[in-house]
Amino acid sequence: MKILIFGATGATGQLLVTQAMERGHEVTAFVRDSSKLTQKDIQQVVGEITDPDAVRGAMVGQDAVVSALGPRSPLKRDPALVEGIRTIVAAMQDKDVQRLVYVSTMGVGDSARQLGWLGRVIAVPLFLRNAVADHGEKEDIITGTGLHWTVVRPAQLTDGPIASFRSGEDVSATSSSTGVSRASVASFVLDTLDDTAYIGTKPNIMS
């Protein structure tokens, strides 16, 4: 599969690139700064996600798009990321690329009630409300399209290898703070690309 990855220089994005290559996919990384990309032996497109021409150019010939775009700071709104998602979905529609997997976060929409009490009472209201608001706006943009989308909502991201995890729209926290490794999220995201059962769904993922 030919996969275009946005957010490829982030902690989760780099794992997505590595794991996708290990699975034999043909990866293109869309980046602002190619020097931050640790994997050098892949196709790269350098540009801004708000630049329609750059994004459309990167979209040509792709089978699927994965977005692991995250905020520079969870304490501030990031309008450029929201506009970037609008640009990405418009380019997908223009180039007839249908499959999109977007990495969001638990705490958005109805998943807020599935967080542990620490997330519901402290983390989201005090520290993550702006990041959650941005993700919510981006989810609304994505789900309002006719694309074959999947929104993946991980719990608190941690470092470490792929480990056992639970996933699904009905999955809830079993303790006050239930995280999931970025490597596990990357693996799950790539799994969903080949599974039509996840199209039009918003699965949570946590340990």
PyMOL commands that place a pseudoatom at each C-alpha (Angstrom):
pseudoatom trace, name=CA, resn=MET, resi=1, chain=A, elem=C, hetatm=0, pos=[0.000, 0.000, 0.000]
pseudoatom trace, name=CA, resn=LYS, resi=2, chain=A, elem=C, hetatm=0, pos=[1.178, 3.539, -0.731]
pseudoatom trace, name=CA, resn=ILE, resi=3, chain=A, elem=C, hetatm=0, pos=[0.708, 5.549, 2.464]
pseudoatom trace, name=CA, resn=LEU, resi=4, chain=A, elem=C, hetatm=0, pos=[1.101, 9.302, 2.946]
pseudoatom trace, name=CA, resn=ILE, resi=5, chain=A, elem=C, hetatm=0, pos=[1.892, 10.134, 6.583]
pseudoatom trace, name=CA, resn=PHE, resi=6, chain=A, elem=C, hetatm=0, pos=[1.388, 13.579, 8.100]
pseudoatom trace, name=CA, resn=GLY, resi=7, chain=A, elem=C, hetatm=0, pos=[3.092, 14.288, 11.420]
pseudoatom trace, name=CA, resn=ALA, resi=8, chain=A, elem=C, hetatm=0, pos=[5.872, 11.885, 10.467]
pseudoatom trace, name=CA, resn=THR, resi=9, chain=A, elem=C, hetatm=0, pos=[8.517, 13.619, 12.597]
pseudoatom trace, name=CA, resn=GLY, resi=10, chain=A, elem=C, hetatm=0, pos=[6.551, 13.325, 15.843]
pseudoatom trace, name=CA, resn=ALA, resi=11, chain=A, elem=C, hetatm=0, pos=[7.020, 10.580, 18.397]
pseudoatom trace, name=CA, resn=THR, resi=12, chain=A, elem=C, hetatm=0, pos=[4.086, 8.530, 17.111]
pseudoatom trace, name=CA, resn=GLY, resi=13, chain=A, elem=C, hetatm=0, pos=[4.636, 9.524, 13.506]
pseudoatom trace, name=CA, resn=GLN, resi=14, chain=A, elem=C, hetatm=0, pos=[8.173, 8.179, 13.402]
pseudoatom trace, name=CA, resn=LEU, resi=15, chain=A, elem=C, hetatm=0, pos=[6.953, 4.846, 14.752]
pseudoatom trace, name=CA, resn=LEU, resi=16, chain=A, elem=C, hetatm=0, pos=[4.264, 4.818, 12.085]
pseudoatom trace, name=CA, resn=VAL, resi=17, chain=A, elem=C, hetatm=0, pos=[6.876, 5.346, 9.397]
pseudoatom trace, name=CA, resn=THR, resi=18, chain=A, elem=C, hetatm=0, pos=[9.148, 2.613, 10.752]
pseudoatom trace, name=CA, resn=GLN, resi=19, chain=A, elem=C, hetatm=0, pos=[6.401, 0.055, 11.247]
pseudoatom trace, name=CA, resn=ALA, resi=20, chain=A, elem=C, hetatm=0, pos=[4.817, 0.784, 7.870]
pseudoatom trace, name=CA, resn=MET, resi=21, chain=A, elem=C, hetatm=0, pos=[8.151, 0.209, 6.159]
pseudoatom trace, name=CA, resn=GLU, resi=22, chain=A, elem=C, hetatm=0, pos=[8.664, -3.013, 8.114]
pseudoatom trace, name=CA, resn=ARG, resi=23, chain=A, elem=C, hetatm=0, pos=[5.292, -4.207, 6.820]
pseudoatom trace, name=CA, resn=GLY, resi=24, chain=A, elem=C, hetatm=0, pos=[6.370, -3.535, 3.249]
pseudoatom trace, name=CA, resn=HIS, resi=25, chain=A, elem=C, hetatm=0, pos=[4.297, -0.426, 2.599]
pseudoatom trace, name=CA, resn=GLU, resi=26, chain=A, elem=C, hetatm=0, pos=[5.577, 2.360, 0.366]
pseudoatom trace, name=CA, resn=VAL, resi=27, chain=A, elem=C, hetatm=0, pos=[5.728, 5.404, 2.643]
pseudoatom trace, name=CA, resn=THR, resi=28, chain=A, elem=C, hetatm=0, pos=[5.756, 9.105, 1.830]
pseudoatom trace, name=CA, resn=ALA, resi=29, chain=A, elem=C, hetatm=0, pos=[6.375, 11.474, 4.735]
pseudoatom trace, name=CA, resn=PHE, resi=30, chain=A, elem=C, hetatm=0, pos=[4.957, 14.988, 4.547]
pseudoatom trace, name=CA, resn=VAL, resi=31, chain=A, elem=C, hetatm=0, pos=[7.173, 17.177, 6.738]
pseudoatom trace, name=CA, resn=ARG, resi=32, chain=A, elem=C, hetatm=0, pos=[7.962, 20.804, 7.440]
pseudoatom trace, name=CA, resn=ASP, resi=33, chain=A, elem=C, hetatm=0, pos=[11.621, 20.074, 8.202]
pseudoatom trace, name=CA, resn=SER, resi=34, chain=A, elem=C, hetatm=0, pos=[13.233, 17.007, 6.641]
pseudoatom trace, name=CA, resn=SER, resi=35, chain=A, elem=C, hetatm=0, pos=[16.167, 17.180, 9.065]
pseudoatom trace, name=CA, resn=LYS, resi=36, chain=A, elem=C, hetatm=0, pos=[13.835, 16.033, 11.863]
pseudoatom trace, name=CA, resn=LEU, resi=37, chain=A, elem=C, hetatm=0, pos=[12.952, 12.823, 10.026]
pseudoatom trace, name=CA, resn=THR, resi=38, chain=A, elem=C, hetatm=0, pos=[15.124, 9.981, 11.316]
pseudoatom trace, name=CA, resn=GLN, resi=39, chain=A, elem=C, hetatm=0, pos=[14.242, 7.652, 8.423]
pseudoatom trace, name=CA, resn=LYS, resi=40, chain=A, elem=C, hetatm=0, pos=[16.084, 9.029, 5.412]
pseudoatom trace, name=CA, resn=ASP, resi=41, chain=A, elem=C, hetatm=0, pos=[15.463, 6.239, 2.898]
pseudoatom trace, name=CA, resn=ILE, resi=42, chain=A, elem=C, hetatm=0, pos=[11.838, 7.108, 2.141]
pseudoatom trace, name=CA, resn=GLN, resi=43, chain=A, elem=C, hetatm=0, pos=[9.991, 9.495, -0.114]
pseudoatom trace, name=CA, resn=GLN, resi=44, chain=A, elem=C, hetatm=0, pos=[9.656, 12.932, 1.473]
pseudoatom trace, name=CA, resn=VAL, resi=45, chain=A, elem=C, hetatm=0, pos=[7.543, 15.959, 0.653]
pseudoatom trace, name=CA, resn=VAL, resi=46, chain=A, elem=C, hetatm=0, pos=[8.582, 19.158, 2.405]
pseudoatom trace, name=CA, resn=GLY, resi=47, chain=A, elem=C, hetatm=0, pos=[5.869, 21.742, 2.843]
pseudoatom trace, name=CA, resn=GLU, resi=48, chain=A, elem=C, hetatm=0, pos=[3.186, 23.301, 5.003]
pseudoatom trace, name=CA, resn=ILE, resi=49, chain=A, elem=C, hetatm=0, pos=[-0.004, 21.374, 5.690]
pseudoatom trace, name=CA, resn=THR, resi=50, chain=A, elem=C, hetatm=0, pos=[-1.957, 24.574, 4.997]
pseudoatom trace, name=CA, resn=ASP, resi=51, chain=A, elem=C, hetatm=0, pos=[-0.517, 24.806, 1.460]
pseudoatom trace, name=CA, resn=PRO, resi=52, chain=A, elem=C, hetatm=0, pos=[-3.119, 23.261, -0.890]
pseudoatom trace, name=CA, resn=ASP, resi=53, chain=A, elem=C, hetatm=0, pos=[-0.687, 22.863, -3.788]
pseudoatom trace, name=CA, resn=ALA, resi=54, chain=A, elem=C, hetatm=0, pos=[1.930, 21.062, -1.683]
pseudoatom trace, name=CA, resn=VAL, resi=55, chain=A, elem=C, hetatm=0, pos=[-0.628, 18.742, -0.111]
pseudoatom trace, name=CA, resn=ARG, resi=56, chain=A, elem=C, hetatm=0, pos=[-2.342, 17.957, -3.418]
pseudoatom trace, name=CA, resn=GLY, resi=57, chain=A, elem=C, hetatm=0, pos=[1.022, 17.204, -4.993]
pseudoatom trace, name=CA, resn=ALA, resi=58, chain=A, elem=C, hetatm=0, pos=[1.888, 14.765, -2.209]
pseudoatom trace, name=CA, resn=MET, resi=59, chain=A, elem=C, hetatm=0, pos=[-1.506, 13.072, -2.584]
pseudoatom trace, name=CA, resn=VAL, resi=60, chain=A, elem=C, hetatm=0, pos=[-0.963, 11.897, -6.168]
pseudoatom trace, name=CA, resn=GLY, resi=61, chain=A, elem=C, hetatm=0, pos=[-0.845, 8.098, -6.416]
pseudoatom trace, name=CA, resn=GLN, resi=62, chain=A, elem=C, hetatm=0, pos=[-1.444, 7.420, -2.720]
pseudoatom trace, name=CA, resn=ASP, resi=63, chain=A, elem=C, hetatm=0, pos=[-3.719, 4.619, -1.483]
pseudoatom trace, name=CA, resn=ALA, resi=64, chain=A, elem=C, hetatm=0, pos=[-4.222, 5.902, 2.042]
pseudoatom trace, name=CA, resn=VAL, resi=65, chain=A, elem=C, hetatm=0, pos=[-3.464, 8.811, 4.362]
pseudoatom trace, name=CA, resn=VAL, resi=66, chain=A, elem=C, hetatm=0, pos=[-2.517, 8.658, 8.036]
pseudoatom trace, name=CA, resn=SER, resi=67, chain=A, elem=C, hetatm=0, pos=[-2.443, 11.787, 10.191]
pseudoatom trace, name=CA, resn=ALA, resi=68, chain=A, elem=C, hetatm=0, pos=[-0.515, 11.826, 13.451]
pseudoatom trace, name=CA, resn=LEU, resi=69, chain=A, elem=C, hetatm=0, pos=[-0.454, 15.608, 13.592]
pseudoatom trace, name=CA, resn=GLY, resi=70, chain=A, elem=C, hetatm=0, pos=[-0.276, 16.840, 17.159]
pseudoatom trace, name=CA, resn=PRO, resi=71, chain=A, elem=C, hetatm=0, pos=[-0.201, 20.266, 18.795]
pseudoatom trace, name=CA, resn=ARG, resi=72, chain=A, elem=C, hetatm=0, pos=[3.065, 22.012, 19.554]
pseudoatom trace, name=CA, resn=SER, resi=73, chain=A, elem=C, hetatm=0, pos=[1.667, 22.647, 23.016]
pseudoatom trace, name=CA, resn=PRO, resi=74, chain=A, elem=C, hetatm=0, pos=[-1.404, 20.977, 24.566]
pseudoatom trace, name=CA, resn=LEU, resi=75, chain=A, elem=C, hetatm=0, pos=[-2.037, 24.188, 26.502]
pseudoatom trace, name=CA, resn=LYS, resi=76, chain=A, elem=C, hetatm=0, pos=[-2.832, 26.308, 23.426]
pseudoatom trace, name=CA, resn=ARG, resi=77, chain=A, elem=C, hetatm=0, pos=[-5.214, 26.077, 20.500]
pseudoatom trace, name=CA, resn=ASP, resi=78, chain=A, elem=C, hetatm=0, pos=[-3.473, 25.484, 17.178]
pseudoatom trace, name=CA, resn=PRO, resi=79, chain=A, elem=C, hetatm=0, pos=[-5.612, 26.846, 14.309]
pseudoatom trace, name=CA, resn=ALA, resi=80, chain=A, elem=C, hetatm=0, pos=[-2.982, 25.836, 11.731]
pseudoatom trace, name=CA, resn=LEU, resi=81, chain=A, elem=C, hetatm=0, pos=[-3.560, 22.145, 12.493]
pseudoatom trace, name=CA, resn=VAL, resi=82, chain=A, elem=C, hetatm=0, pos=[-7.303, 22.532, 12.073]
pseudoatom trace, name=CA, resn=GLU, resi=83, chain=A, elem=C, hetatm=0, pos=[-6.797, 24.338, 8.773]
pseudoatom trace, name=CA, resn=GLY, resi=84, chain=A, elem=C, hetatm=0, pos=[-4.286, 21.673, 7.800]
pseudoatom trace, name=CA, resn=ILE, resi=85, chain=A, elem=C, hetatm=0, pos=[-6.886, 18.928, 8.195]
pseudoatom trace, name=CA, resn=ARG, resi=86, chain=A, elem=C, hetatm=0, pos=[-9.265, 20.905, 5.986]
pseudoatom trace, name=CA, resn=THR, resi=87, chain=A, elem=C, hetatm=0, pos=[-6.500, 21.116, 3.390]
pseudoatom trace, name=CA, resn=ILE, resi=88, chain=A, elem=C, hetatm=0, pos=[-5.731, 17.396, 3.640]
pseudoatom trace, name=CA, resn=VAL, resi=89, chain=A, elem=C, hetatm=0, pos=[-9.315, 16.186, 3.231]
pseudoatom trace, name=CA, resn=ALA, resi=90, chain=A, elem=C, hetatm=0, pos=[-9.883, 18.605, 0.349]
pseudoatom trace, name=CA, resn=ALA, resi=91, chain=A, elem=C, hetatm=0, pos=[-6.782, 17.238, -1.398]
pseudoatom trace, name=CA, resn=MET, resi=92, chain=A, elem=C, hetatm=0, pos=[-7.928, 13.665, -0.785]
pseudoatom trace, name=CA, resn=GLN, resi=93, chain=A, elem=C, hetatm=0, pos=[-11.278, 14.416, -2.364]
pseudoatom trace, name=CA, resn=ASP, resi=94, chain=A, elem=C, hetatm=0, pos=[-9.613, 16.188, -5.268]
pseudoatom trace, name=CA, resn=LYS, resi=95, chain=A, elem=C, hetatm=0, pos=[-7.237, 13.275, -5.962]
pseudoatom trace, name=CA, resn=ASP, resi=96, chain=A, elem=C, hetatm=0, pos=[-9.773, 10.543, -5.119]
pseudoatom trace, name=CA, resn=VAL, resi=97, chain=A, elem=C, hetatm=0, pos=[-7.811, 9.096, -2.192]
pseudoatom trace, name=CA, resn=GLN, resi=98, chain=A, elem=C, hetatm=0, pos=[-10.492, 7.602, 0.021]
pseudoatom trace, name=CA, resn=ARG, resi=99, chain=A, elem=C, hetatm=0, pos=[-8.843, 5.960, 3.062]
pseudoatom trace, name=CA, resn=LEU, resi=100, chain=A, elem=C, hetatm=0, pos=[-7.946, 8.174, 6.026]
pseudoatom trace, name=CA, resn=VAL, resi=101, chain=A, elem=C, hetatm=0, pos=[-6.906, 7.225, 9.553]
pseudoatom trace, name=CA, resn=TYR, resi=102, chain=A, elem=C, hetatm=0, pos=[-6.627, 10.124, 11.992]
pseudoatom trace, name=CA, resn=VAL, resi=103, chain=A, elem=C, hetatm=0, pos=[-4.962, 9.825, 15.399]
pseudoatom trace, name=CA, resn=SER, resi=104, chain=A, elem=C, hetatm=0, pos=[-7.066, 11.867, 17.846]
pseudoatom trace, name=CA, resn=THR, resi=105, chain=A, elem=C, hetatm=0, pos=[-7.236, 11.410, 21.627]
pseudoatom trace, name=CA, resn=MET, resi=106, chain=A, elem=C, hetatm=0, pos=[-9.555, 10.046, 24.262]
pseudoatom trace, name=CA, resn=GLY, resi=107, chain=A, elem=C, hetatm=0, pos=[-11.494, 12.846, 25.869]
pseudoatom trace, name=CA, resn=VAL, resi=108, chain=A, elem=C, hetatm=0, pos=[-13.069, 14.034, 22.625]
pseudoatom trace, name=CA, resn=GLY, resi=109, chain=A, elem=C, hetatm=0, pos=[-16.839, 13.799, 22.375]
pseudoatom trace, name=CA, resn=ASP, resi=110, chain=A, elem=C, hetatm=0, pos=[-18.476, 10.768, 23.940]
pseudoatom trace, name=CA, resn=SER, resi=111, chain=A, elem=C, hetatm=0, pos=[-15.097, 9.217, 24.794]
pseudoatom trace, name=CA, resn=ALA, resi=112, chain=A, elem=C, hetatm=0, pos=[-14.726, 11.685, 27.683]
pseudoatom trace, name=CA, resn=ARG, resi=113, chain=A, elem=C, hetatm=0, pos=[-17.008, 9.533, 29.840]
pseudoatom trace, name=CA, resn=GLN, resi=114, chain=A, elem=C, hetatm=0, pos=[-14.791, 6.507, 29.136]
pseudoatom trace, name=CA, resn=LEU, resi=115, chain=A, elem=C, hetatm=0, pos=[-11.709, 8.086, 30.694]
pseudoatom trace, name=CA, resn=GLY, resi=116, chain=A, elem=C, hetatm=0, pos=[-10.587, 7.283, 34.212]
pseudoatom trace, name=CA, resn=TRP, resi=117, chain=A, elem=C, hetatm=0, pos=[-11.468, 9.817, 36.893]
pseudoatom trace, name=CA, resn=LEU, resi=118, chain=A, elem=C, hetatm=0, pos=[-7.989, 11.380, 36.699]
pseudoatom trace, name=CA, resn=GLY, resi=119, chain=A, elem=C, hetatm=0, pos=[-8.491, 12.171, 33.031]
pseudoatom trace, name=CA, resn=ARG, resi=120, chain=A, elem=C, hetatm=0, pos=[-12.082, 13.357, 33.412]
pseudoatom trace, name=CA, resn=VAL, resi=121, chain=A, elem=C, hetatm=0, pos=[-11.534, 15.507, 36.494]
pseudoatom trace, name=CA, resn=ILE, resi=122, chain=A, elem=C, hetatm=0, pos=[-7.957, 16.749, 36.202]
pseudoatom trace, name=CA, resn=ALA, resi=123, chain=A, elem=C, hetatm=0, pos=[-6.040, 16.073, 32.972]
pseudoatom trace, name=CA, resn=VAL, resi=124, chain=A, elem=C, hetatm=0, pos=[-8.581, 17.161, 30.364]
pseudoatom trace, name=CA, resn=PRO, resi=125, chain=A, elem=C, hetatm=0, pos=[-10.219, 20.124, 32.163]
pseudoatom trace, name=CA, resn=LEU, resi=126, chain=A, elem=C, hetatm=0, pos=[-6.965, 21.593, 33.507]
pseudoatom trace, name=CA, resn=PHE, resi=127, chain=A, elem=C, hetatm=0, pos=[-4.270, 20.682, 30.984]
pseudoatom trace, name=CA, resn=LEU, resi=128, chain=A, elem=C, hetatm=0, pos=[-5.655, 19.200, 27.778]
pseudoatom trace, name=CA, resn=ARG, resi=129, chain=A, elem=C, hetatm=0, pos=[-8.854, 21.115, 27.102]
pseudoatom trace, name=CA, resn=ASN, resi=130, chain=A, elem=C, hetatm=0, pos=[-7.347, 23.079, 24.207]
pseudoatom trace, name=CA, resn=ALA, resi=131, chain=A, elem=C, hetatm=0, pos=[-5.814, 20.013, 22.558]
pseudoatom trace, name=CA, resn=VAL, resi=132, chain=A, elem=C, hetatm=0, pos=[-9.100, 18.134, 23.000]
pseudoatom trace, name=CA, resn=ALA, resi=133, chain=A, elem=C, hetatm=0, pos=[-11.028, 21.054, 21.495]
pseudoatom trace, name=CA, resn=ASP, resi=134, chain=A, elem=C, hetatm=0, pos=[-8.724, 21.100, 18.450]
pseudoatom trace, name=CA, resn=HIS, resi=135, chain=A, elem=C, hetatm=0, pos=[-9.038, 17.343, 17.989]
pseudoatom trace, name=CA, resn=GLY, resi=136, chain=A, elem=C, hetatm=0, pos=[-12.804, 17.652, 18.263]
pseudoatom trace, name=CA, resn=GLU, resi=137, chain=A, elem=C, hetatm=0, pos=[-12.919, 20.291, 15.551]
pseudoatom trace, name=CA, resn=LYS, resi=138, chain=A, elem=C, hetatm=0, pos=[-10.698, 18.180, 13.298]
pseudoatom trace, name=CA, resn=GLU, resi=139, chain=A, elem=C, hetatm=0, pos=[-12.842, 15.113, 13.915]
pseudoatom trace, name=CA, resn=ASP, resi=140, chain=A, elem=C, hetatm=0, pos=[-15.914, 17.097, 12.860]
pseudoatom trace, name=CA, resn=ILE, resi=141, chain=A, elem=C, hetatm=0, pos=[-14.196, 18.086, 9.613]
pseudoatom trace, name=CA, resn=ILE, resi=142, chain=A, elem=C, hetatm=0, pos=[-13.182, 14.494, 8.864]
pseudoatom trace, name=CA, resn=THR, resi=143, chain=A, elem=C, hetatm=0, pos=[-16.481, 12.854, 9.739]
pseudoatom trace, name=CA, resn=GLY, resi=144, chain=A, elem=C, hetatm=0, pos=[-18.364, 15.388, 7.636]
pseudoatom trace, name=CA, resn=THR, resi=145, chain=A, elem=C, hetatm=0, pos=[-16.712, 14.106, 4.466]
pseudoatom trace, name=CA, resn=GLY, resi=146, chain=A, elem=C, hetatm=0, pos=[-17.591, 11.090, 2.366]
pseudoatom trace, name=CA, resn=LEU, resi=147, chain=A, elem=C, hetatm=0, pos=[-14.127, 9.638, 2.903]
pseudoatom trace, name=CA, resn=HIS, resi=148, chain=A, elem=C, hetatm=0, pos=[-13.490, 6.164, 4.318]
pseudoatom trace, name=CA, resn=TRP, resi=149, chain=A, elem=C, hetatm=0, pos=[-12.273, 7.528, 7.641]
pseudoatom trace, name=CA, resn=THR, resi=150, chain=A, elem=C, hetatm=0, pos=[-11.301, 6.007, 10.946]
pseudoatom trace, name=CA, resn=VAL, resi=151, chain=A, elem=C, hetatm=0, pos=[-10.631, 8.155, 14.028]
pseudoatom trace, name=CA, resn=VAL, resi=152, chain=A, elem=C, hetatm=0, pos=[-8.336, 6.423, 16.528]
pseudoatom trace, name=CA, resn=ARG, resi=153, chain=A, elem=C, hetatm=0, pos=[-8.612, 7.752, 20.091]
pseudoatom trace, name=CA, resn=PRO, resi=154, chain=A, elem=C, hetatm=0, pos=[-5.674, 6.615, 22.240]
pseudoatom trace, name=CA, resn=ALA, resi=155, chain=A, elem=C, hetatm=0, pos=[-5.482, 7.043, 25.989]
pseudoatom trace, name=CA, resn=GLN, resi=156, chain=A, elem=C, hetatm=0, pos=[-2.435, 8.750, 27.506]
pseudoatom trace, name=CA, resn=LEU, resi=157, chain=A, elem=C, hetatm=0, pos=[0.531, 8.011, 25.270]
pseudoatom trace, name=CA, resn=THR, resi=158, chain=A, elem=C, hetatm=0, pos=[3.598, 6.347, 26.748]
pseudoatom trace, name=CA, resn=ASP, resi=159, chain=A, elem=C, hetatm=0, pos=[6.934, 5.129, 25.459]
pseudoatom trace, name=CA, resn=GLY, resi=160, chain=A, elem=C, hetatm=0, pos=[7.829, 1.482, 25.155]
pseudoatom trace, name=CA, resn=PRO, resi=161, chain=A, elem=C, hetatm=0, pos=[7.324, -1.440, 22.779]
pseudoatom trace, name=CA, resn=ILE, resi=162, chain=A, elem=C, hetatm=0, pos=[4.137, -2.834, 21.322]
pseudoatom trace, name=CA, resn=ALA, resi=163, chain=A, elem=C, hetatm=0, pos=[2.204, -4.407, 24.174]
pseudoatom trace, name=CA, resn=SER, resi=164, chain=A, elem=C, hetatm=0, pos=[-1.222, -5.905, 24.707]
pseudoatom trace, name=CA, resn=PHE, resi=165, chain=A, elem=C, hetatm=0, pos=[-4.024, -3.388, 24.439]
pseudoatom trace, name=CA, resn=ARG, resi=166, chain=A, elem=C, hetatm=0, pos=[-7.784, -3.104, 24.212]
pseudoatom trace, name=CA, resn=SER, resi=167, chain=A, elem=C, hetatm=0, pos=[-9.547, -1.321, 21.385]
pseudoatom trace, name=CA, resn=GLY, resi=168, chain=A, elem=C, hetatm=0, pos=[-13.069, -0.451, 20.364]
pseudoatom trace, name=CA, resn=GLU, resi=169, chain=A, elem=C, hetatm=0, pos=[-15.691, 2.248, 20.673]
pseudoatom trace, name=CA, resn=ASP, resi=170, chain=A, elem=C, hetatm=0, pos=[-17.008, 0.718, 23.906]
pseudoatom trace, name=CA, resn=VAL, resi=171, chain=A, elem=C, hetatm=0, pos=[-13.633, 0.330, 25.612]
pseudoatom trace, name=CA, resn=SER, resi=172, chain=A, elem=C, hetatm=0, pos=[-13.330, 2.283, 28.871]
pseudoatom trace, name=CA, resn=ALA, resi=173, chain=A, elem=C, hetatm=0, pos=[-10.599, 2.866, 31.428]
pseudoatom trace, name=CA, resn=THR, resi=174, chain=A, elem=C, hetatm=0, pos=[-10.335, 0.250, 34.161]
pseudoatom trace, name=CA, resn=SER, resi=175, chain=A, elem=C, hetatm=0, pos=[-8.256, 2.417, 36.505]
pseudoatom trace, name=CA, resn=SER, resi=176, chain=A, elem=C, hetatm=0, pos=[-7.720, 6.093, 37.242]
pseudoatom trace, name=CA, resn=SER, resi=177, chain=A, elem=C, hetatm=0, pos=[-5.058, 6.374, 34.530]
pseudoatom trace, name=CA, resn=THR, resi=178, chain=A, elem=C, hetatm=0, pos=[-4.787, 3.872, 31.702]
pseudoatom trace, name=CA, resn=GLY, resi=179, chain=A, elem=C, hetatm=0, pos=[-2.249, 4.645, 28.995]
pseudoatom trace, name=CA, resn=VAL, resi=180, chain=A, elem=C, hetatm=0, pos=[-1.052, 2.970, 25.826]
pseudoatom trace, name=CA, resn=SER, resi=181, chain=A, elem=C, hetatm=0, pos=[2.339, 2.909, 24.140]
pseudoatom trace, name=CA, resn=ARG, resi=182, chain=A, elem=C, hetatm=0, pos=[2.880, 4.924, 20.989]
pseudoatom trace, name=CA, resn=ALA, resi=183, chain=A, elem=C, hetatm=0, pos=[4.254, 1.785, 19.359]
pseudoatom trace, name=CA, resn=SER, resi=184, chain=A, elem=C, hetatm=0, pos=[0.958, 0.001, 20.070]
pseudoatom trace, name=CA, resn=VAL, resi=185, chain=A, elem=C, hetatm=0, pos=[-1.009, 2.906, 18.622]
pseudoatom trace, name=CA, resn=ALA, resi=186, chain=A, elem=C, hetatm=0, pos=[1.110, 2.877, 15.467]
pseudoatom trace, name=CA, resn=SER, resi=187, chain=A, elem=C, hetatm=0, pos=[0.562, -0.861, 15.086]
pseudoatom trace, name=CA, resn=PHE, resi=188, chain=A, elem=C, hetatm=0, pos=[-3.196, -0.507, 15.559]
pseudoatom trace, name=CA, resn=VAL, resi=189, chain=A, elem=C, hetatm=0, pos=[-3.409, 2.370, 13.074]
pseudoatom trace, name=CA, resn=LEU, resi=190, chain=A, elem=C, hetatm=0, pos=[-1.690, 0.291, 10.401]
pseudoatom trace, name=CA, resn=ASP, resi=191, chain=A, elem=C, hetatm=0, pos=[-3.946, -2.676, 11.179]
pseudoatom trace, name=CA, resn=THR, resi=192, chain=A, elem=C, hetatm=0, pos=[-7.046, -0.546, 10.601]
pseudoatom trace, name=CA, resn=LEU, resi=193, chain=A, elem=C, hetatm=0, pos=[-5.906, 0.428, 7.110]
pseudoatom trace, name=CA, resn=ASP, resi=194, chain=A, elem=C, hetatm=0, pos=[-6.582, -3.129, 5.929]
pseudoatom trace, name=CA, resn=ASP, resi=195, chain=A, elem=C, hetatm=0, pos=[-9.754, -3.679, 7.964]
pseudoatom trace, name=CA, resn=THR, resi=196, chain=A, elem=C, hetatm=0, pos=[-12.962, -2.293, 6.500]
pseudoatom trace, name=CA, resn=ALA, resi=197, chain=A, elem=C, hetatm=0, pos=[-14.735, -2.963, 9.797]
pseudoatom trace, name=CA, resn=TYR, resi=198, chain=A, elem=C, hetatm=0, pos=[-13.136, 0.187, 11.192]
pseudoatom trace, name=CA, resn=ILE, resi=199, chain=A, elem=C, hetatm=0, pos=[-14.366, 2.498, 8.443]
pseudoatom trace, name=CA, resn=GLY, resi=200, chain=A, elem=C, hetatm=0, pos=[-16.649, 5.154, 9.917]
pseudoatom trace, name=CA, resn=THR, resi=201, chain=A, elem=C, hetatm=0, pos=[-15.730, 4.293, 13.516]
pseudoatom trace, name=CA, resn=LYS, resi=202, chain=A, elem=C, hetatm=0, pos=[-13.928, 6.002, 16.409]
pseudoatom trace, name=CA, resn=PRO, resi=203, chain=A, elem=C, hetatm=0, pos=[-12.210, 3.238, 18.392]
pseudoatom trace, name=CA, resn=ASN, resi=204, chain=A, elem=C, hetatm=0, pos=[-10.529, 3.976, 21.698]
pseudoatom trace, name=CA, resn=ILE, resi=205, chain=A, elem=C, hetatm=0, pos=[-7.247, 2.222, 22.377]
pseudoatom trace, name=CA, resn=MET, resi=206, chain=A, elem=C, hetatm=0, pos=[-5.696, 1.602, 25.808]
pseudoatom trace, name=CA, resn=SER, resi=207, chain=A, elem=C, hetatm=0, pos=[-3.867, -1.011, 27.815]
for i in range(1, 207): cmd.bond("trace and resi %d" % i, "trace and resi %d" % (i + 1))
show_as sticks, trace
zoom trace
